[in-house]
Amino acid sequence: MKKLERARWRCRRGLLELDIVLQRFMDEYYAKLDEAELEQFETLLDLPDNDLWDMINLKETGNGNLQPVLRLLQKV
């Protein structure tokens, strides 16, 4: 449970749009992620807001290792 709460806290960002996408992602997909996907999500959360937003909006392709979780974020 502590991991979930920490992830929810990290999803609070400076961009409203990013907040909305990340909260919806948490509600819909987070509990279903395996360990590798959880690590990918943590790596994405380490990115600056604008870089993460650009990746979600397909402006940047990003690291190929992050694509499974990134595709889920793009569905939200």
C-alpha positions, 0 to 999 in steps of 0.5 A: 500500500505504501508503494501505491501512496508514494506513486500517487504523490509523485503523480501530482505535477505542475501541469494540470493536464499531466495531473489528470492523465496520471491520476486516471492512469493510477485509477485504471492501470496501476494495480495491474502493472507487473514489476517491470512496468512499475519500474518503467512508470517510476522512470517516467515519473522521474522525467521533467513535466514537459518531457513527460507530457511531450512523450504522452502526446507523441511529440517525443518517442522516448526510450523504447524500454518505456513504451509499454507503460507509455502506450497505457498513458497515451490511452488515458 
